Amino acid sequence: MEEKKMIHLVIDDVNVEVEEGTTILSAARKANIDIPTLCFLKDINENGDCRMCVVEVEGRRGLATSCIQKVEEGMIVHTHSKDVVEVRKMVLDLTLSNHHRDCLTCIRSGNCELQALAIKYNVQNVKYDGEKTKNVVDDKSPSIVRDFKKCILCRRCVSTCKKVQEIGAIDCTGRGFDSCISTAGDISLNDSNCVFCGQCIEACPTGALHEKDDTEKLWEKLYDKDIIKIAQTAPAVRAGLGEEFGEEIGYNSEGKMVTALKRLGFDKVFDTNTGADFTIMEEANEFIDRVQGNKTLPMITSCCPAWVRFAEKNFPDELSHLSSCKSPHQMFGAILKSYYAKKLNVDPNKIFVVSIMPCIAKKYEITRPEMEEDGLRDVDCVITTRELARMIKQKDLDFNSLEESNFDDPMGEATGAGAIFGTTGGVMEAALRTAADLLEGTDLKEIEYTQVRGEKLLKEAKLNIAGKEIKIAVVSGLKTARKIMNDIKNGKSKYDFIEIMACPGGCIMGGGQPIKSSKIRWTTDVRKERADSLYSIDEKKAIRKSHQNPVLIQIYKEFFEKPGSEKAHKYLHTDYKKQEKYNY
């Protein structure tokens, strides 16, 4: 393999050596020299539109845009000269001139890249203040809000939606002063082909895109003494929540999180991992039934509502491939309002179930008409990791010094298999642990399926279980999911079992998780740090297989009888229907 040519240059009096073809921005960051950016997202949005990253190159007229300018041999670069600073201030001034500067009441205050740069460059007055873009708010969706007045036209959300997810629900429309990021026909995101994955929120540097906030509604319920308030927390939340309070990325905040929820006013705090164990039992049973009964294969997981909405809109003729299992938090909500209500001898109408999720699509999922039984919604409210952090701060809780608490009995016991649900490959690995034991008829000791772990957007493996070769695939990101589904549609699929998660990296990188700046996303493997946290939880668990969870065993014995039973299908399963796709 031919070695790449190395280029030598000087940046701010620091000698730097990088491969030919490297940008000045990348070279500077290799040398730990910070060049500010606004529109830049590594490998996603590298267009040089905002000009915030300009630098001075000796011997050249004008300033170079460092995110697209390639290095050259002997180049001498200055990242903080007088001219550079003046241009950056002008860029900020022009950007802020069309920005509604209501920072004190903005959901991103304190975590806004534009705000941070304005502070850094001491922009105290806006010279070019004038007419501003129309103030339009699109909040029709149960999951996501678009606030036009805070958009800076960086196009990071557009590139993420197009290149990462291959949805294309939004784009830059209009010309000149009337330019804005919107949908085709300027319809609501709720009526577009948006699937509510929330990756655009993660990409947005300001508050132009954010989750639909349900904290005020929840506070009202927490003050209500006449209802039983139950919280359930997804596995990925504990791997992200601490970041909102200055902890390292991936810090396991489980114990403090439980304490905080109890201090907020919840009567019971349970673990959605228990719901994940039920999902595995039902899903593994369904997969075995399909394999042994020569029924529709490949079977595809259905615990991600953004993926389900994507399938319903784009591949309605292939919906039979989806598992009929509800997602873990919907299953758990249904169990709490049926089995658990009977155990407590309380009216299930008095139980208010709140799911704390890393995902904004879960807000949409609980509104789906089929997510109820016996006239009761499975889950009453969903808040994201970020919303929980805001509520903890509103309560004036010192999160970092909170004592650690355990989940409540008897529904708080979960396995390691439930914990790894939050990362790509985790659902598949958990399902295989149970399916393999059931098919082999023994308690297998080799339970870590490392083939399905890691950051690749498509992971494949062939496994021999009970003398049968099982071909599996793990997919994260809807761009890759589209390729897999097209193969199924065209009769070219080679798999028996497929896991699909809409967010690249899985739930740990969900649209409701703590938002990281573009710089942190470049310099730190956020996905790996959070995933390692969940794998560590799994490794420390005494029970690491869903079918060995004693709580699950007891509930099947007392209520559901067995996986796949008529009662299990009533409360734990659902179906999917074609959704109309908006034609651009």
C-alpha distance (Angstrom), angle and dihedral (degrees) to the residues before:
residue distance angle dihedral
M1 . . .
E2 3.80 . .
E3 3.78 113.5 .
K4 3.77 115.6 -121.0
K5 3.79 117.2 -113.7
M6 3.80 113.6 -107.1
I7 3.79 120.6 -134.9
H8 3.81 124.0 -150.9
L9 3.79 120.9 -152.5
V10 3.78 141.0 151.2
I11 3.80 122.4 -120.7
D12 3.81 117.3 -174.9
D13 3.82 90.2 -20.7
V14 3.82 91.4 -51.6
N15 3.82 118.0 121.9
V16 3.79 109.6 -129.8
E17 3.81 130.7 -173.2
V18 3.82 119.4 -164.6
E19 3.78 139.0 155.5
E20 3.77 119.6 -84.2
G21 3.80 110.9 -92.9
T22 3.82 94.1 37.3
T23 3.81 116.8 134.3
I24 3.79 121.8 -122.3
L25 3.81 88.6 -114.8
S26 3.81 92.3 55.7
A27 3.81 91.5 45.3
A28 3.80 91.1 51.0
R29 3.79 93.1 49.7
K30 3.79 89.9 49.4
A31 3.82 86.2 58.1
N32 3.84 91.2 46.3
I33 3.79 91.1 -111.4
D34 3.78 112.4 142.0
I35 3.79 120.5 -135.4
P36 3.82 112.9 179.4
T37 3.81 120.7 -123.4
L38 3.80 136.8 -177.6
C39 3.80 109.7 173.4
F40 3.81 96.2 32.3
L41 3.82 122.5 108.2
K42 3.77 114.6 167.8
D43 3.83 112.8 -108.7
I44 3.81 90.0 -8.0
N45 3.80 111.2 61.5
E46 3.80 113.2 14.8
N47 3.80 102.7 147.2
G48 3.80 103.4 120.0
D49 3.81 92.3 -129.9
C50 3.81 102.0 142.2
R51 3.84 98.6 46.3
M52 3.79 90.9 -146.7
C53 3.80 90.3 127.0
V54 3.81 97.3 58.2
V55 3.82 118.5 143.8
E56 3.80 136.1 -178.0
V57 3.81 118.6 -110.7
E58 3.79 114.8 -163.7
G59 3.79 114.0 -116.5
R60 3.81 95.0 21.7
R61 3.76 131.8 104.5
G62 3.77 115.5 -123.1
L63 3.77 127.7 2.4
A64 3.79 126.3 -62.4
T65 3.81 123.9 -126.9
S66 3.79 99.2 -126.7
C67 3.82 98.4 -158.3
I68 3.82 91.8 64.2
Q69 3.83 103.8 21.7
K70 3.82 111.4 100.2
V71 3.81 120.5 -138.5
E72 3.79 121.2 -106.8
E73 3.80 131.7 -158.9
G74 3.81 112.3 -83.5
M75 3.79 93.8 6.7
I76 3.81 114.5 160.4
V77 3.81 113.3 -153.6
H78 3.80 132.0 -170.6
T79 3.79 116.1 -164.4
H80 3.80 99.2 -178.3
S81 3.79 108.5 35.3
K82 3.80 120.8 140.6
D83 3.80 92.7 -101.3
V84 3.81 92.0 48.2
V85 3.79 93.2 51.1
E86 3.81 92.1 47.0
V87 3.80 92.1 52.3
R88 3.80 92.3 47.5
K89 3.79 90.3 51.3
M90 3.79 89.9 49.8
V91 3.83 91.0 49.9
L92 3.79 89.6 51.4
D93 3.80 91.9 45.9
L94 3.80 92.5 52.0
T95 3.80 91.9 45.4
L96 3.80 92.5 49.4
S97 3.81 91.8 46.0
N98 3.82 89.0 73.0
H99 3.80 95.4 36.2
H100 3.80 123.8 98.7
R101 3.78 97.0 -128.8
D102 3.80 99.5 -151.8
C103 3.79 91.4 136.7
L104 3.80 96.0 151.4
T105 3.80 91.5 62.9
C106 3.80 97.7 34.0
I107 3.80 118.7 115.7
R108 3.83 89.6 -134.4
S109 3.79 97.4 50.1
G110 3.79 107.1 137.3
N111 3.80 92.3 18.3
C112 3.79 101.3 57.3
E113 3.80 120.3 117.5
L114 3.81 92.5 -152.8
Q115 3.80 91.9 50.3
A116 3.81 91.2 47.9
L117 3.82 92.1 52.6
A118 3.80 92.6 46.8
I119 3.80 88.8 54.3
K120 3.81 92.7 44.1
Y121 3.81 93.0 52.8
N122 3.81 93.8 40.1
V123 3.80 94.8 -120.4
Q124 3.79 100.4 174.9
N125 3.79 101.1 155.1
V126 3.80 130.8 34.3
K127 3.82 110.9 -133.4
Y128 3.77 98.5 -170.4
D129 3.79 99.3 46.3
G130 3.80 113.0 154.8
E131 3.79 143.7 117.5
K132 3.77 114.6 -1.6
T133 3.79 133.7 -147.7
K134 3.80 115.4 -89.6
N135 3.77 114.2 -78.3
V136 3.81 105.1 -120.0
V137 3.79 126.0 159.1
D138 3.81 121.0 -167.1
D139 3.80 106.8 -160.8
K140 3.81 100.9 146.7
S141 3.80 92.7 112.1
P142 3.82 118.6 84.4
S143 3.81 88.9 -136.2
I144 3.80 113.7 37.4
V145 3.80 140.3 34.7
R146 3.82 126.7 -156.5
D147 3.79 115.7 -156.2
F148 3.82 109.0 -170.3
K149 3.80 94.6 -168.9
K150 3.81 92.0 66.0
C151 3.80 97.6 46.9
I152 3.82 116.0 112.4
L153 3.84 95.6 -171.6
C154 3.82 92.3 -116.9
R155 3.85 89.0 143.7
R156 3.79 93.2 -143.8
C157 3.81 90.1 127.7
V158 3.82 91.5 48.9
S159 3.81 93.1 51.9
T160 3.80 91.8 46.0
C161 3.81 92.3 51.0
K162 3.81 92.3 46.1
K163 3.79 105.0 35.5
V164 3.81 103.9 28.6
Q165 3.80 101.4 33.7
E166 3.82 99.9 18.6
I167 3.81 91.0 -141.2
G168 3.79 101.5 117.2
A169 3.80 94.8 -162.1
I170 3.81 91.7 148.6
D171 3.79 136.6 37.7
C172 3.78 141.7 158.4
T173 3.80 108.7 -78.9
G174 3.79 132.9 -178.0
R175 3.79 128.5 25.8
G176 3.77 137.1 -92.7
F177 3.79 114.1 -21.4
D178 3.82 89.8 -1.7
S179 3.82 92.8 60.0
C180 3.77 113.8 123.8
I181 3.79 141.8 155.7
S182 3.77 106.6 -104.7
T183 3.79 145.8 131.9
A184 3.79 128.4 -86.4
G185 3.78 107.1 -78.8
D186 3.81 88.4 11.3
I187 3.80 89.9 -94.0
S188 3.80 123.2 155.9
L189 3.78 118.4 -82.9
N190 3.80 84.6 -121.3
D191 3.81 90.1 66.8
S192 3.80 96.6 38.6
N193 3.80 130.7 81.0
C194 3.80 90.3 -88.0
V195 3.81 110.7 131.7
F196 3.83 95.8 -162.5
C197 3.81 95.2 -117.5
G198 3.82 88.5 143.8
Q199 3.79 96.0 -141.4
C200 3.81 87.5 129.8
I201 3.81 88.8 60.0
E202 3.79 90.1 53.3
A203 3.81 89.1 51.1
C204 3.83 97.1 46.1
P205 3.84 112.8 100.2
T206 3.81 93.7 -158.5
G207 3.82 137.8 30.7
A208 3.80 95.8 -81.0
L209 3.80 90.1 110.6
H210 3.78 123.4 32.8
E211 3.78 142.5 145.7
K212 3.82 120.9 -84.4
D213 3.78 101.6 -97.2
D214 3.81 115.0 -129.0
T215 3.80 98.8 170.0
E216 3.82 96.0 105.6
K217 3.81 90.9 53.2
L218 3.78 89.6 48.7
W219 3.81 94.3 48.9
E220 3.81 88.7 56.7
K221 3.80 90.2 54.5
L222 3.80 93.0 45.8
Y223 3.82 89.1 56.8
D224 3.82 91.1 51.2
K225 3.82 109.1 101.4
D226 3.80 93.7 -171.2
I227 3.80 97.3 68.9
I228 3.80 134.9 62.1
K229 3.80 109.4 -119.4
I230 3.79 113.9 -153.0
A231 3.80 124.3 -176.1
Q232 3.77 124.4 -162.3
T233 3.81 121.5 -171.8
A234 3.80 128.4 -151.6
P235 3.82 118.4 -130.6
A236 3.82 94.6 -113.8
V237 3.81 93.1 56.3
R238 3.82 93.5 68.9
A239 3.81 89.2 51.8
G240 3.81 92.7 54.2
L241 3.81 110.5 27.8
G242 3.81 95.6 79.8
E243 3.81 90.3 60.4
E244 3.81 88.6 69.1
F245 3.82 87.6 62.4
G246 3.79 99.3 45.6
E247 3.80 98.9 -90.4
E248 3.79 120.9 139.9
I249 3.80 118.4 -84.9
G250 3.80 108.7 -85.2
Y251 3.81 95.2 20.1
N252 3.82 109.0 159.6
S253 3.80 104.0 -124.9
E254 3.81 96.9 171.1
G255 3.82 98.7 124.6
K256 3.80 95.3 43.8
M257 3.79 90.7 43.6
V258 3.82 91.2 56.4
T259 3.81 91.2 48.6
A260 3.80 91.5 48.8
L261 3.80 92.2 51.4
K262 3.79 91.3 51.2
R263 3.79 90.5 48.6
L264 3.81 89.5 51.1
G265 3.80 88.7 61.3
F266 3.79 108.0 -93.9
D267 3.79 113.8 148.2
K268 3.81 93.2 -151.3
V269 3.78 132.8 17.4
F270 3.79 117.0 -159.9
D271 3.78 134.9 175.9
T272 3.81 120.4 -110.0
N273 3.81 84.5 -150.9
T274 3.80 85.0 79.3
G275 3.79 87.6 57.2
A276 3.81 87.8 49.0
D277 3.80 89.2 56.0
F278 3.82 88.7 55.7
T279 3.79 90.0 48.0
I280 3.80 90.0 53.8
M281 3.79 92.7 49.3
E282 3.80 92.4 51.0
E283 3.81 94.5 39.1
A284 3.79 95.1 47.4
N285 3.81 90.1 48.0
E286 3.81 90.1 49.3
F287 3.80 91.9 49.3
I288 3.82 92.7 49.5
D289 3.80 89.6 48.2
R290 3.81 91.0 51.8
V291 3.81 93.1 47.7
Q292 3.79 96.2 46.1
G293 3.79 94.4 39.7
N294 3.82 96.0 46.5
K295 3.79 89.6 -121.0
T296 3.81 129.3 153.6
L297 3.80 113.1 -40.5
P298 2.92 144.4 -141.5
M299 3.78 94.9 47.4
I300 3.80 113.4 -153.5
T301 3.81 127.1 -155.4
S302 3.80 117.1 -109.4
C303 3.81 105.4 -166.1
C304 3.83 95.0 105.5
P305 3.84 111.3 79.1
A306 3.82 93.9 -164.5
W307 3.81 89.5 55.8
V308 3.82 90.9 46.4
R309 3.83 91.7 51.9
F310 3.82 88.8 47.7
A311 3.82 90.8 52.6
E312 3.80 93.3 46.3
K313 3.80 91.2 52.4
N314 3.79 100.6 38.8
F315 3.81 107.1 26.1
P316 3.82 107.5 27.0
D317 3.81 92.5 151.9
E318 3.82 91.4 58.7
L319 3.81 98.7 52.1
S320 3.81 91.9 110.0
H321 3.80 86.9 73.8
L322 3.80 91.6 65.5
S323 3.79 118.2 94.2
S324 3.79 111.4 -110.8
C325 3.82 90.6 -133.9
K326 3.77 119.1 119.8
S327 3.79 116.6 -127.6
P328 3.84 116.3 -88.3
H329 3.81 97.5 -101.0
Q330 3.82 92.0 47.9
M331 3.80 90.6 49.6
F332 3.78 91.2 48.1
G333 3.79 92.1 48.4
A334 3.80 90.4 52.4
I335 3.82 90.6 49.3
L336 3.81 91.9 49.4
K337 3.81 91.8 53.0
S338 3.79 95.0 45.6
Y339 3.81 117.0 26.1
Y340 3.81 97.0 21.1
A341 3.82 93.7 45.0
K342 3.81 89.3 54.4
K343 3.80 90.4 48.1
L344 3.79 90.4 53.4
N345 3.81 91.0 40.4
V346 3.81 90.2 -131.5
D347 3.78 133.6 135.0
P348 3.83 105.6 -95.8
N349 3.80 87.6 -142.1
K350 3.80 85.8 69.8
I351 3.82 92.2 58.8
F352 3.80 116.2 93.5
V353 3.81 111.7 -168.1
V354 3.79 119.9 -159.1
S355 3.79 122.1 -171.3
I356 3.80 118.1 -155.7
M357 3.78 103.6 -153.9
P358 3.82 140.3 175.0
C359 3.80 87.5 -138.1
I360 3.81 135.2 78.3
A361 3.82 92.0 -160.8
K362 3.81 87.8 69.9
K363 3.82 86.9 69.3
Y364 3.79 87.4 60.2
E365 3.80 93.1 41.8
I366 3.81 94.8 60.9
T367 3.83 89.5 55.9
R368 3.81 93.4 57.5
P369 3.83 107.1 115.5
E370 3.81 94.5 -129.9
M371 3.82 93.2 57.6
E372 3.79 95.0 92.2
E373 3.78 139.7 73.9
D374 3.80 132.7 -166.7
G375 3.82 87.9 11.2
L376 3.81 91.9 -60.3
R377 3.79 126.7 116.1
D378 3.81 110.3 -123.6
V379 3.81 91.5 -134.7
D380 3.80 125.8 17.6
C381 3.79 102.9 -164.4
V382 3.80 139.9 11.3
I383 3.78 125.4 -159.4
T384 3.79 126.2 179.0
T385 3.79 129.7 -125.8
R386 3.81 87.9 -100.0
E387 3.81 92.9 51.5
L388 3.81 91.1 50.4
A389 3.81 89.4 51.9
R390 3.81 90.2 51.9
M391 3.80 91.6 50.6
I392 3.81 91.5 49.8
K393 3.82 89.2 52.9
Q394 3.82 91.5 46.4
K395 3.80 88.5 54.2
D396 3.84 89.0 53.1
L397 3.79 92.0 -124.0
D398 3.80 116.4 162.4
F399 3.79 93.8 -135.4
N400 3.80 96.7 -172.9
S401 3.80 93.2 56.9
L402 3.82 97.5 42.9
E403 3.79 117.0 122.8
E404 3.78 116.7 -116.9
S405 3.81 121.7 -105.2
N406 3.78 134.9 -173.0
F407 3.78 126.9 -121.6
D408 3.79 113.5 -93.7
D409 3.79 123.3 -93.5
P410 2.95 141.1 -86.5
M411 3.80 96.4 19.8
G412 3.78 98.4 35.7
E413 3.78 99.9 82.3
A414 3.80 115.1 104.7
T415 3.79 136.8 161.2
G416 3.77 133.6 -120.5
A417 3.78 87.6 -105.1
G418 3.80 89.7 64.1
A419 3.81 91.6 50.6
I420 3.81 96.0 57.9
F421 3.82 91.3 54.9
G422 3.78 86.8 92.9
T423 3.80 96.9 69.8
T424 3.78 132.0 60.4
G425 3.80 109.2 -86.5
G426 3.79 92.9 20.5
V427 3.80 96.3 103.7
M428 3.79 90.7 49.7
E429 3.80 93.7 46.7
A430 3.79 92.5 48.2
A431 3.82 91.4 48.2
L432 3.80 92.0 48.9
R433 3.81 92.3 52.2
T434 3.80 89.7 58.5
A435 3.81 98.8 34.9
A436 3.80 92.1 50.2
D437 3.82 92.7 50.9
L438 3.79 92.3 47.6
L439 3.81 94.0 47.2
E440 3.80 94.8 42.7
G441 3.80 92.9 42.4
T442 3.79 93.1 -135.1
D443 3.80 143.4 86.4
L444 3.80 101.2 -97.2
K445 3.80 116.0 -151.4
E446 3.81 97.2 -156.4
I447 3.79 101.0 77.1
E448 3.81 106.4 147.3
Y449 3.79 110.4 95.8
T450 3.79 97.7 -166.9
Q451 3.82 90.8 172.5
V452 3.80 89.2 79.0
R453 3.81 96.1 47.1
G454 3.78 127.9 91.7
E455 3.78 140.7 58.2
K456 3.81 102.0 -68.6
L457 3.79 112.7 120.6
L458 3.82 89.7 -137.4
K459 3.79 121.6 36.3
E460 3.79 122.0 177.8
A461 3.79 133.9 -169.9
K462 3.78 142.3 168.3
L463 3.78 116.0 -142.9
N464 3.78 131.0 -174.3
I465 3.79 109.0 -140.3
A466 3.80 120.8 172.3
G467 3.78 90.5 -17.6
K468 3.79 93.8 -52.6
E469 3.78 125.7 110.3
I470 3.81 110.8 -128.3
K471 3.79 117.7 -164.9
I472 3.78 113.3 -155.3
A473 3.79 137.9 -179.0
V474 3.80 132.6 -166.8
V475 3.80 117.1 -156.4
S476 3.79 130.4 -174.6
G477 3.78 122.5 -179.7
L478 3.78 125.0 37.6
K479 3.80 95.1 -112.4
T480 3.79 88.6 66.3
A481 3.81 91.6 39.5
R482 3.81 89.6 58.0
K483 3.82 91.0 56.1
I484 3.81 91.2 49.3
M485 3.80 92.3 48.3
N486 3.79 92.7 48.0
D487 3.82 88.4 55.3
I488 3.81 89.9 51.8
K489 3.80 91.0 46.8
N490 3.81 90.9 51.1
G491 3.81 94.2 45.6
K492 3.79 93.9 -111.4
S493 3.81 100.6 113.9
K494 3.80 115.8 126.4
Y495 3.81 97.6 -173.3
D496 3.80 136.1 99.7
F497 3.81 99.2 -167.2
I498 3.83 128.8 23.0
E499 3.79 131.6 -174.6
I500 3.82 115.2 -156.6
M501 3.80 126.5 -173.2
A502 3.81 120.3 178.5
C503 3.79 96.3 -144.6
P504 3.82 116.9 70.5
G505 3.80 103.7 -113.0
G506 3.80 94.2 20.3
C507 3.81 130.3 -103.6
I508 3.81 93.9 -26.7
M509 3.82 85.4 70.9
G510 3.80 94.0 42.2
G511 3.78 124.8 144.8
G512 3.82 91.7 -105.3
Q513 3.80 97.4 54.1
P514 3.83 125.3 105.2
I515 3.81 109.3 -68.0
K516 3.78 117.2 -120.6
S517 3.79 124.5 -157.7
S518 3.79 119.4 -110.6
K519 3.81 89.3 -106.4
I520 3.81 94.0 54.8
R521 3.80 90.6 45.5
W522 3.79 88.4 55.0
T523 3.80 99.3 44.1
T524 3.82 100.0 37.0
D525 3.79 130.9 52.3
V526 3.80 94.2 -133.0
R527 3.80 92.5 173.5
K528 3.80 93.4 55.5
E529 3.80 94.6 46.8
R530 3.78 92.8 52.0
A531 3.82 93.4 41.9
D532 3.80 91.9 50.8
S533 3.80 88.1 54.8
L534 3.82 91.3 57.6
Y535 3.80 93.6 44.4
S536 3.81 88.2 51.6
I537 3.82 90.2 54.1
D538 3.80 89.2 50.4
E539 3.81 93.3 49.9
K540 3.80 92.3 52.2
K541 3.80 95.5 50.2
A542 3.79 117.8 105.2
I543 3.81 89.4 -146.0
R544 3.80 116.3 44.8
K545 3.80 102.4 168.5
S546 3.78 122.9 76.9
H547 3.82 96.6 -139.5
Q548 3.81 89.7 58.4
N549 3.80 94.6 58.8
P550 3.85 104.8 119.9
V551 3.82 92.6 -150.2
L552 3.78 90.3 53.8
I553 3.82 91.9 46.9
Q554 3.81 90.9 51.3
I555 3.81 94.6 48.8
Y556 3.79 92.6 49.1
K557 3.80 89.1 49.8
E558 3.80 94.4 48.0
F559 3.79 102.1 34.2
F560 3.81 121.6 3.8
E561 3.82 97.9 34.9
K562 3.81 93.7 -152.4
P563 3.81 142.0 -12.0
G564 3.77 111.8 -73.3
S565 3.80 94.1 19.5
E566 3.79 122.0 145.5
K567 3.80 91.4 -102.0
A568 3.80 91.6 46.2
H569 3.80 89.4 54.0
K570 3.77 90.8 48.9
Y571 3.80 95.2 56.2
L572 3.80 106.3 19.5
H573 3.80 105.5 38.0
T574 3.80 136.4 63.0
D575 3.80 141.6 169.5
Y576 3.78 137.1 -121.5
K577 3.78 133.4 -128.7
K578 3.77 137.0 -162.8
Q579 3.80 114.2 -90.5
E580 3.77 121.1 -156.3
K581 3.76 114.5 -103.8
Y582 3.79 118.7 -140.6
N583 3.81 109.0 -122.6
Y584 3.77 112.2 -141.4
